[in-house]
Amino acid sequence: MFANGIAALFRFYEFMIIAWCIFSWFPQRNEWLQDLYAVLDKLVAPYMNMFRRFIPPMGGLDFSPIVGIIVLHFIARLVVRFFAGIL
């Protein structure tokens, strides 16, 4: 049960990364959307910056979110297996 909650948190963070990417493609003309993007940026950008140091944008495309989601997925699997094994 606890491991399922941890897995859900990781999936939610993956969703936040995807939403952050989608929001970055469009201008935020609505004040509510600007606030939402600002919150997502504060939560997701530090994690993405770890990968941007090693993976620069190529041709105007930033591949760090893809790598970030893959790494997050592997970390999630390890953490969930660890907590599932303990409990």
All heavy atoms as an XYZ file, in Angstrom:
726
protein
N       0.830     -1.197      0.000
C       0.000      0.000      0.000
C       0.875      1.261      0.000
O       0.630      2.172     -0.761
C      -0.915     -0.039      1.220
C      -1.747      1.162      1.381
S      -3.363      0.819      0.750
C      -4.208      2.265      1.243
N       1.893      1.281      0.869
C       2.787      2.440      0.934
C       3.567      2.582     -0.370
O       3.773      3.696     -0.862
C       3.731      2.294      2.132
C       4.625      3.469      2.339
C       4.111      4.673      2.784
C       5.973      3.388      2.075
C       4.928      5.775      2.968
C       6.805      4.478      2.264
C       6.281      5.670      2.708
N       3.991      1.448     -0.928
C       4.739      1.482     -2.187
C       3.870      2.033     -3.314
O       4.371      2.742     -4.195
C       5.243      0.080     -2.530
N       2.574      1.736     -3.296
C       1.675      2.271     -4.320
C       1.563      3.788     -4.208
O       1.478      4.485     -5.215
C       0.284      1.644     -4.202
C       0.284      0.190     -4.607
O       1.147     -0.249     -5.352
N      -0.665     -0.557     -4.102
N       1.557      4.298     -2.986
C       1.508      5.750     -2.787
C       2.770      6.420     -3.304
O       2.707      7.481     -3.942
N       3.910      5.799     -3.047
C       5.182      6.329     -3.551
C       5.180      6.316     -5.083
O       5.592      7.283     -5.728
C       6.368      5.503     -3.004
C       6.439      5.607     -1.489
C       7.678      5.918     -3.652
C       6.880      6.938     -0.968
N       4.696      5.227     -5.672
C       4.639      5.130     -7.138
C       3.721      6.208     -7.705
O       4.026      6.796     -8.748
C       4.157      3.743     -7.551
N       2.628      6.483     -7.032
C       1.703      7.525     -7.500
C       2.365      8.897     -7.464
O       2.144      9.716     -8.363
C       0.433      7.515     -6.655
N       3.173      9.164     -6.456
C       3.882     10.448     -6.389
C       4.875     10.597     -7.538
O       4.993     11.678     -8.128
C       4.598     10.585     -5.043
C       3.710     10.798     -3.835
C       4.542     10.769     -2.552
C       2.962     12.111     -3.947
N       5.572      9.533     -7.861
C       6.497      9.582     -8.995
C       5.742      9.807    -10.301
O       6.179     10.573    -11.157
C       7.333      8.303     -9.078
C       8.533      8.313     -8.178
C       8.556      7.566     -7.014
C       9.652      9.068     -8.492
C       9.663      7.568     -6.184
C      10.769      9.082     -7.676
C      10.772      8.325     -6.510
N       4.611      9.129    -10.484
C       3.813      9.324    -11.700
C       3.295     10.759    -11.776
O       3.247     11.358    -12.861
C       2.641      8.342    -11.731
C       3.045      6.947    -12.161
C       1.840      6.079    -12.451
N       0.916      5.982    -11.339
C       0.938      5.046    -10.398
N       1.844      4.106    -10.442
N       0.050      5.045     -9.426
N       2.898     11.316    -10.635
C       2.421     12.703    -10.612
C       3.542     13.656    -11.023
O       3.317     14.603    -11.773
C       1.880     13.055     -9.226
C       1.335     14.445     -9.133
C       0.157     14.784     -9.784
C       2.003     15.420     -8.422
C      -0.347     16.076     -9.721
C       1.506     16.704     -8.343
C       0.330     17.035     -8.994
N       4.764     13.400    -10.556
C       5.880     14.263    -10.941
C       6.189     14.120    -12.435
O       6.508     15.113    -13.096
C       7.121     13.944    -10.099
C       8.156     15.041    -10.171
C       7.950     16.253     -9.542
C       9.330     14.865    -10.885
C       8.893     17.273     -9.620
C      10.280     15.869    -10.967
C      10.052     17.062    -10.338
O      10.977     18.068    -10.414
N       6.069     12.906    -12.975
C       6.236     12.728    -14.419
C       5.188     13.532    -15.179
O       5.491     14.163    -16.199
C       6.128     11.252    -14.795
C       7.314     10.422    -14.381
C       7.138      8.954    -14.689
O       6.179      8.585    -15.409
O       7.964      8.157    -14.223
N       3.949     13.519    -14.698
C       2.883     14.308    -15.310
C       3.222     15.800    -15.245
O       2.982     16.537    -16.201
C       1.552     14.034    -14.617
C       0.444     14.927    -15.059
C      -0.173     14.742    -16.286
C       0.023     15.977    -14.264
C      -1.187     15.583    -16.708
C      -0.989     16.821    -14.660
C      -1.587     16.618    -15.898
N       3.792     16.242    -14.132
C       4.177     17.649    -13.997
C       5.252     18.016    -15.016
O       5.217     19.116    -15.587
C       4.661     17.942    -12.568
C       3.546     17.964    -11.562
S       4.072     18.126     -9.833
C       5.306     19.358     -9.877
N       6.184     17.120    -15.267
C       7.230     17.378    -16.266
C       6.606     17.525    -17.650
O       6.937     18.446    -18.406
C       8.293     16.258    -16.257
C       9.081     16.288    -14.948
C       9.231     16.387    -17.458
C      10.004     15.099    -14.747
N       5.682     16.634    -17.984
C       5.025     16.700    -19.290
C       4.211     17.987    -19.413
O       4.260     18.667    -20.447
C       4.147     15.452    -19.509
C       5.047     14.215    -19.626
C       3.264     15.606    -20.745
C       4.312     12.905    -19.556
N       3.478     18.343    -18.368
C       2.699     19.585    -18.393
C       3.618     20.788    -18.539
O       3.323     21.734    -19.274
C       1.853     19.691    -17.131
N       4.745     20.772    -17.852
C       5.725     21.864    -17.928
C       6.231     22.023    -19.358
O       6.372     23.149    -19.862
C       6.862     21.557    -16.966
C       7.974     22.534    -16.930
C       7.979     23.784    -16.360
C       9.287     22.344    -17.468
N       9.209     24.361    -16.518
C      10.038     23.500    -17.190
C       9.900     21.304    -18.140
C      11.355     23.642    -17.569
C      11.223     21.440    -18.520
C      11.929     22.610    -18.243
N       6.497     20.893    -20.029
C       6.947     20.940    -21.425
C       5.873     21.536    -22.330
O       6.164     22.386    -23.170
C       7.296     19.542    -21.914
S       8.748     18.838    -21.149
N       4.644     21.092    -22.162
C       3.550     21.588    -23.002
C       3.329     23.077    -22.776
O       3.156     23.842    -23.730
C       2.274     20.775    -22.751
C       2.472     19.345    -23.267
C       1.062     21.424    -23.409
C       1.384     18.382    -22.870
N       3.354     23.509    -21.517
C       3.176     24.936    -21.221
C       4.288     25.777    -21.835
O       4.062     26.926    -22.200
C       3.139     25.181    -19.713
C       1.781     25.061    -19.114
C       1.446     23.960    -18.349
C       0.824     26.046    -19.297
C       0.198     23.840    -17.792
C      -0.427     25.940    -18.743
C      -0.749     24.828    -17.986
N       5.485     25.225    -21.952
C       6.598     26.008    -22.493
C       6.449     26.262    -24.001
O       7.104     27.149    -24.527
C       7.926     25.308    -22.212
O       8.059     24.137    -22.985
N       5.612     25.508    -24.676
C       5.434     25.684    -26.114
C       4.507     26.832    -26.459
O       4.548     27.334    -27.574
C       4.868     24.415    -26.743
C       5.777     23.235    -26.700
C       7.127     23.232    -26.523
C       5.386     21.875    -26.829
N       7.596     21.951    -26.531
C       6.548     21.091    -26.716
C       4.174     21.235    -27.018
C       6.532     19.719    -26.797
C       4.160     19.858    -27.098
C       5.331     19.114    -26.995
N       3.641     27.219    -25.557
C       2.605     28.206    -25.850
C       2.764     29.446    -24.969
O       3.158     29.325    -23.812
C       1.211     27.608    -25.621
C       0.951     26.385    -26.440
C       0.994     25.130    -25.867
C       0.700     26.493    -27.797
C       0.756     23.996    -26.625
C       0.465     25.370    -28.570
C       0.495     24.113    -27.977
N       2.421     30.601    -25.498
C       2.471     31.812    -24.651
C       1.346     31.769    -23.619
O       0.228     31.339    -23.903
C       2.261     32.951    -25.648
C       1.590     32.334    -26.817
C       2.024     30.903    -26.869
N       1.662     32.204    -22.414
C       0.669     32.239    -21.337
C       0.063     33.634    -21.277
O       0.618     34.529    -20.658
C       1.303     31.874    -19.985
C       1.637     30.413    -19.834
C       2.934     30.032    -20.503
O       3.876     30.804    -20.492
N       2.984     28.864    -21.089
N      -1.063     33.795    -21.916
C      -1.729     35.099    -21.926
C      -2.687     35.252    -20.764
O      -3.032     36.348    -20.381
C      -2.465     35.279    -23.249
C      -1.505     35.321    -24.414
C      -2.188     35.642    -25.703
N      -1.186     35.705    -26.756
C      -1.326     35.197    -27.940
N      -2.452     34.593    -28.271
N      -0.380     35.293    -28.830
N      -3.122     34.146    -20.237
C      -4.044     34.159    -19.116
C      -3.237     34.220    -17.808
O      -2.258     33.494    -17.639
C      -4.902     32.883    -19.166
C      -5.981     32.855    -18.125
O      -5.902     33.523    -17.116
N      -6.996     32.051    -18.395
N      -3.654     35.059    -16.875
C      -2.921     35.210    -15.614
C      -2.900     33.908    -14.825
O      -1.889     33.553    -14.214
C      -3.559     36.317    -14.776
C      -2.809     36.596    -13.498
C      -3.424     37.735    -12.721
O      -3.985     38.651    -13.328
O      -3.329     37.691    -11.487
N      -3.997     33.158    -14.854
C      -4.070     31.889    -14.127
C      -3.068     30.893    -14.701
O      -2.389     30.175    -13.961
C      -5.502     31.337    -14.222
C      -5.711     30.095    -13.448
C      -5.964     29.998    -12.123
C      -5.661     28.747    -13.949
N      -6.088     28.684    -11.767
C      -5.912     27.896    -12.874
C      -5.448     28.193    -15.207
C      -5.940     26.516    -13.009
C      -5.471     26.818    -15.334
C      -5.715     26.003    -14.250
N      -2.949     30.854    -16.025
C      -1.993     29.953    -16.660
C      -0.558     30.375    -16.374
O       0.323     29.534    -16.209
C      -2.234     29.894    -18.167
C      -3.517     29.206    -18.612
C      -3.677     29.311    -20.130
C      -3.538     27.762    -18.172
N      -0.321     31.679    -16.295
C       1.018     32.162    -15.948
C       1.400     31.705    -14.539
O       2.535     31.282    -14.306
C       1.070     33.688    -16.017
C       1.035     34.243    -17.405
C       0.970     35.765    -17.411
O       0.783     36.402    -16.377
N       1.104     36.350    -18.591
N       0.461     31.792    -13.618
C       0.725     31.356    -12.245
C       0.978     29.845    -12.176
O       1.878     29.390    -11.474
C      -0.436     31.731    -11.328
C      -0.582     33.230    -11.147
O       0.405     33.960    -11.414
O      -1.677     33.673    -10.748
N       0.178     29.093    -12.924
C       0.351     27.637    -12.949
C       1.712     27.273    -13.531
O       2.419     26.415    -12.993
C      -0.777     26.982    -13.749
C      -0.730     25.470    -13.868
C      -0.822     24.822    -12.493
C      -1.846     24.980    -14.768
N       2.099     27.936    -14.618
C       3.405     27.664    -15.211
C       4.537     28.055    -14.254
O       5.546     27.351    -14.172
C       3.564     28.385    -16.547
C       4.892     28.095    -17.195
C       5.159     26.849    -17.738
C       5.897     29.061    -17.241
C       6.380     26.561    -18.322
C       7.119     28.779    -17.825
C       7.353     27.534    -18.357
O       8.569     27.250    -18.923
N       4.372     29.142    -13.533
C       5.405     29.566    -12.580
C       5.600     28.513    -11.490
O       6.738     28.208    -11.106
C       5.041     30.915    -11.976
N       4.506     27.945    -11.002
C       4.600     26.898     -9.978
C       5.262     25.652    -10.556
O       6.155     25.066     -9.933
C       3.201     26.569     -9.401
C       3.238     25.326     -8.542
C       2.666     27.742     -8.612
N       4.829     25.248    -11.746
C       5.444     24.081    -12.384
C       6.926     24.318    -12.629
O       7.750     23.419    -12.432
C       4.742     23.771    -13.711
C       3.405     23.066    -13.640
C       2.784     22.982    -15.024
C       3.553     21.689    -13.045
N       7.277     25.519    -13.048
C       8.674     25.839    -13.320
C       9.520     25.738    -12.055
O      10.636     25.215    -12.096
C       8.777     27.234    -13.932
C      10.154     27.510    -14.471
O      10.642     26.711    -15.293
O      10.755     28.528    -14.064
N       9.001     26.207    -10.946
C       9.764     26.133     -9.694
C       9.936     24.702     -9.211
O      10.923     24.379     -8.552
C       9.085     26.962     -8.609
C       9.238     28.434     -8.841
C       8.670     29.242     -7.724
C       8.748     30.692     -8.131
N       9.133     31.568     -7.066
N       8.988     23.821     -9.542
C       9.063     22.434     -9.097
C       9.845     21.537    -10.065
O      10.490     20.581     -9.646
C       7.651     21.861     -8.912
C       6.831     22.494     -7.800
C       5.403     21.986     -7.857
C       7.456     22.193     -6.451
N       9.799     21.842    -11.350
C      10.376     20.955    -12.355
C      11.740     21.442    -12.859
O      12.625     20.624    -13.125
C       9.387     20.781    -13.538
C      10.005     20.013    -14.669
C       8.122     20.101    -13.055
N      11.926     22.735    -13.010
C      13.153     23.271    -13.607
C      14.426     22.836    -12.883
O      15.415     22.497    -13.554
C      13.076     24.788    -13.712
N      14.476     22.813    -11.544
C      15.723     22.357    -10.908
C      16.113     20.926    -11.285
O      17.295     20.630    -11.505
C      15.418     22.459     -9.410
C      14.361     23.501     -9.320
C      13.532     23.333    -10.553
N      15.119     20.048    -11.398
C      15.401     18.667    -11.810
C      15.876     18.632    -13.269
O      16.836     17.924    -13.601
C      14.140     17.817    -11.617
C      14.287     16.382    -12.047
C      15.136     15.520    -11.361
C      13.590     15.888    -13.133
C      15.279     14.195    -11.757
C      13.718     14.574    -13.533
C      14.558     13.728    -12.847
O      14.705     12.433    -13.241
N      15.233     19.406    -14.134
C      15.622     19.428    -15.546
C      16.997     20.047    -15.740
O      17.745     19.638    -16.630
C      14.593     20.210    -16.371
C      13.281     19.523    -16.552
S      13.438     18.000    -17.481
C      13.163     16.809    -16.210
N      17.348     21.017    -14.925
C      18.657     21.676    -15.053
C      19.808     20.702    -14.824
O      20.893     20.884    -15.368
C      18.755     22.864    -14.109
C      17.896     24.014    -14.569
O      17.534     24.112    -15.735
N      17.539     24.892    -13.643
N      19.573     19.657    -14.018
C      20.620     18.643    -13.820
C      20.974     17.976    -15.146
O      22.143     17.683    -15.401
C      20.146     17.569    -12.828
C      19.998     18.050    -11.429
S      19.648     16.766    -10.209
C      18.594     15.621    -11.025
N      19.994     17.761    -15.988
C      20.225     17.088    -17.263
C      20.656     18.061    -18.349
O      21.356     17.673    -19.289
C      18.972     16.323    -17.692
C      18.579     15.286    -16.696
C      17.510     15.503    -15.844
C      19.292     14.117    -16.573
C      17.156     14.561    -14.905
C      18.948     13.162    -15.630
C      17.873     13.381    -14.798
N      20.256     19.309    -18.244
C      20.647     20.307    -19.245
C      22.135     20.588    -19.223
O      22.690     21.057    -20.210
C      19.874     21.606    -19.014
C      18.458     21.512    -19.473
C      17.819     22.863    -19.455
N      16.453     22.755    -19.897
C      15.451     23.394    -19.356
N      15.657     24.212    -18.344
N      14.237     23.241    -19.820
N      22.787     20.331    -18.097
C      24.241     20.521    -18.038
C      24.948     19.568    -18.985
O      26.006     19.880    -19.524
C      24.740     20.262    -16.621
C      24.376     21.327    -15.650
C      25.012     21.044    -14.305
N      24.081     21.457    -13.272
C      24.019     20.941    -12.078
N      24.829     19.971    -11.733
N      23.149     21.392    -11.205
N      24.377     18.358    -19.144
C      25.017     17.326    -19.961
C      24.405     17.190    -21.349
O      25.051     16.671    -22.248
C      24.926     15.974    -19.248
C      25.469     16.014    -17.857
C      24.623     15.965    -16.763
C      26.831     16.130    -17.629
C      25.124     16.004    -15.478
C      27.333     16.179    -16.347
C      26.479     16.117    -15.263
N      23.147     17.615    -21.501
C      22.450     17.466    -22.778
C      22.005     18.846    -23.245
O      20.927     19.316    -22.886
C      21.221     16.548    -22.625
C      21.628     15.223    -21.997
C      20.546     16.335    -23.967
C      20.472     14.395    -21.547
N      22.818     19.512    -24.040
C      22.410     20.832    -24.529
C      21.304     20.701    -25.573
O      21.176     19.660    -26.226
C      23.696     21.389    -25.140
C      24.478     20.185    -25.527
C      24.138     19.123    -24.528
N      20.506     21.740    -25.756
C      19.485     21.697    -26.815
C      20.139     21.515    -28.183
O      21.174     22.100    -28.477
C      18.806     23.065    -26.714
C      19.094     23.542    -25.334
C      20.429     22.963    -24.970
N      19.516     20.667    -28.991
C      20.040     20.402    -30.331
C      19.013     20.849    -31.356
O      17.882     20.364    -31.346
C      20.329     18.915    -30.493
C      21.478     18.451    -29.637
S      21.783     16.699    -29.820
C      20.869     16.095    -28.408
N      19.384     21.784    -32.192
C      18.474     22.265    -33.216
C      17.248     22.946    -32.642
O      16.181     22.876    -33.227
N      17.402     23.561    -31.503
C      16.276     24.240    -30.871
C      15.376     23.317    -30.064
O      14.389     23.767    -29.489
N      15.696     22.027    -30.014
C      14.905     21.071    -29.240
C      15.655     20.669    -27.983
O      16.847     20.353    -28.032
C      14.598     19.828    -30.075
C      13.726     20.037    -31.300
C      13.612     18.748    -32.093
C      12.353     20.528    -30.897
N      14.936     20.645    -26.881
C      15.508     20.278    -25.594
C      15.094     18.842    -25.270
O      13.915     18.552    -25.081
C      15.006     21.239    -24.517
C      15.671     21.016    -23.181
O      16.639     20.237    -23.117
O      15.210     21.634    -22.203
N      16.078     17.951    -25.242
C      15.803     16.546    -24.966
C      15.958     16.189    -23.494
O      15.764     15.029    -23.115
C      16.713     15.655    -25.821
C      16.394     15.726    -27.276
C      17.157     16.508    -28.125
C      15.323     15.039    -27.799
C      16.865     16.590    -29.476
C      15.019     15.109    -29.141
C      15.791     15.887    -29.984
N      16.288     17.153    -22.653
C      16.467     16.866    -21.232
C      15.192     16.359    -20.554
O      15.293     15.502    -19.673
C      17.040     18.081    -20.499
O      16.175     19.177    -20.581
N      13.987     16.820    -20.925
C      12.800     16.234    -20.286
C      12.626     14.744    -20.582
O      12.199     13.989    -19.707
C      11.638     17.043    -20.862
C      12.237     18.349    -21.232
C      13.628     18.005    -21.701
N      12.988     14.314    -21.774
C      12.874     12.893    -22.103
C      13.817     12.076    -21.228
O      13.428     11.072    -20.631
C      13.163     12.659    -23.598
C      12.101     13.352    -24.446
C      13.226     11.170    -23.923
C      12.430     13.416    -25.912
N      15.058     12.533    -21.147
C      16.036     11.838    -20.318
C      15.626     11.919    -18.849
O      15.734     10.932    -18.108
C      17.443     12.431    -20.532
C      18.455     11.806    -19.597
C      17.873     12.264    -21.977
N      15.126     13.077    -18.422
C      14.681     13.240    -17.039
C      13.556     12.298    -16.673
O      13.544     11.722    -15.581
N      12.614     12.101    -17.576
C      11.497     11.185    -17.305
C      11.995      9.744    -17.261
O      11.570      8.962    -16.402
C      10.382     11.368    -18.357
C       9.661     12.693    -18.106
C       9.400     10.210    -18.321
C       8.646     13.064    -19.160
N      12.904      9.385    -18.158
C      13.449      8.025    -18.150
C      14.195      7.750    -16.842
O      14.004      6.707    -16.207
C      14.356      7.797    -19.379
C      13.504      7.791    -20.649
C      15.146      6.498    -19.249
C      14.302      7.823    -21.937
N      15.046      8.685    -16.436
C      15.791      8.522    -15.183
C      14.827      8.470    -13.991
O      14.977      7.627    -13.096
C      16.828      9.654    -15.014
C      17.426      9.661    -13.620
C      17.913      9.520    -16.064
N      13.831      9.346    -13.990
C      12.849      9.348    -12.908
C      12.104      8.022    -12.846
O      11.835      7.505    -11.759
C      11.867     10.504    -13.088
C      10.873     10.721    -11.958
C      11.592     11.184    -10.705
C       9.836     11.750    -12.375
N      11.793      7.455    -13.997
C      11.105      6.166    -14.043
C      11.953      5.065    -13.412
O      11.453      4.251    -12.632
C      10.745      5.825    -15.485
C       9.983      4.563    -15.628
N       8.667      4.451    -15.263
C      10.353      3.344    -16.084
C       8.260      3.217    -15.487
N       9.263      2.531    -15.990
N      13.253      5.044    -13.742
C      14.130      4.036    -13.158
C      14.288      4.235    -11.649
O      14.294      3.267    -10.883
C      15.492      4.027    -13.845
C      15.480      3.364    -15.184
C      15.853      4.052    -16.320
C      15.086      2.044    -15.323
C      15.839      3.449    -17.561
C      15.064      1.423    -16.556
C      15.448      2.129    -17.680
N      14.418      5.469    -11.223
C      14.514      5.745     -9.785
C      13.229      5.314     -9.082
O      13.273      4.718     -7.998
C      14.811      7.239     -9.535
C      16.217      7.578    -10.014
C      14.644      7.593     -8.066
C      16.522      9.060    -10.035
N      12.098      5.597     -9.705
C      10.814      5.210     -9.118
C      10.726      3.698     -8.962
O      10.270      3.199     -7.929
C       9.665      5.723     -9.979
N      11.154      2.964     -9.987
C      11.108      1.502     -9.892
C      11.976      0.991     -8.759
O      11.579      0.086     -8.023
C      11.538      0.893    -11.212
C      10.510      1.112    -12.314
C      10.907      0.471    -13.578
N      10.844     -0.985    -13.414
C      11.118     -1.830    -14.378
N      11.475     -1.387    -15.561
N      11.032     -3.133    -14.176
N      13.165      1.571     -8.600
C      14.051      1.147     -7.516
C      13.445      1.454     -6.148
O      13.458      0.613     -5.247
C      15.413      1.831     -7.648
C      16.301      1.367     -8.786
C      17.535      2.258     -8.879
C      16.707     -0.078     -8.582
N      12.924      2.654     -5.997
C      12.361      3.066     -4.706
C      11.129      2.235     -4.361
O      10.973      1.778     -3.229
C      12.034      4.581     -4.711
C      11.231      4.974     -3.491
C      13.315      5.392     -4.791
N      10.260      2.020     -5.347
C       9.047      1.238     -5.093
C       9.397     -0.202     -4.746
O       8.830     -0.780     -3.817
C       8.086      1.320     -6.300
C       6.968      0.308     -6.194
C       7.518      2.727     -6.423
N      10.350     -0.784     -5.471
C      10.772     -2.152     -5.134
C      11.387     -2.217     -3.745
O      11.188     -3.187     -3.015
C      11.765     -2.672     -6.170
C      11.120     -3.061     -7.453
C      12.123     -3.669     -8.382
N      11.486     -3.966     -9.667
C      12.126     -4.456    -10.699
N      13.416     -4.692    -10.613
N      11.490     -4.700    -11.825
N      12.140     -1.205     -3.379
C      12.750     -1.169     -2.050
C      11.675     -1.145     -0.975
O      11.701     -1.929     -0.029
C      13.659      0.059     -1.928
C      14.242      0.241     -0.558
C      15.254     -0.564     -0.113
C      13.734      1.220      0.284
C      15.791     -0.402      1.163
C      14.250      1.404      1.542
C      15.282      0.585      1.989
N      10.697     -0.245     -1.118
C       9.641     -0.138     -0.099
C       8.707     -1.333     -0.138
O       8.191     -1.744      0.904
C       8.857      1.168     -0.256
C       9.573      2.345      0.325
C      10.047      3.351     -0.502
C       9.794      2.447      1.678
C      10.722      4.434      0.023
C      10.469      3.518      2.223
C      10.937      4.524      1.390
N       8.496     -1.928     -1.293
C       7.656     -3.126     -1.372
C       8.347     -4.296     -0.701
O       7.685     -5.142     -0.092
C       7.320     -3.441     -2.822
N       9.674     -4.351     -0.790
C      10.427     -5.428     -0.153
C      10.492     -5.296      1.346
O      10.532     -6.278      2.069
N      10.504     -4.062      1.844
C      10.576     -3.827      3.289
C       9.253     -4.120      3.965
O       9.194     -4.711      5.025
C      11.030     -2.381      3.582
C      12.489     -2.218      3.236
C      10.789     -2.019      5.035
C      12.997     -0.819      3.429
N       8.184     -3.646      3.334
C       6.867     -3.764      3.973
C       6.236     -5.040      3.607
O       5.902     -5.829      3.219
C       5.989     -2.588      3.577
C       6.576     -1.236      3.923
C       5.664     -0.123      3.396
C       6.716     -1.072      5.414
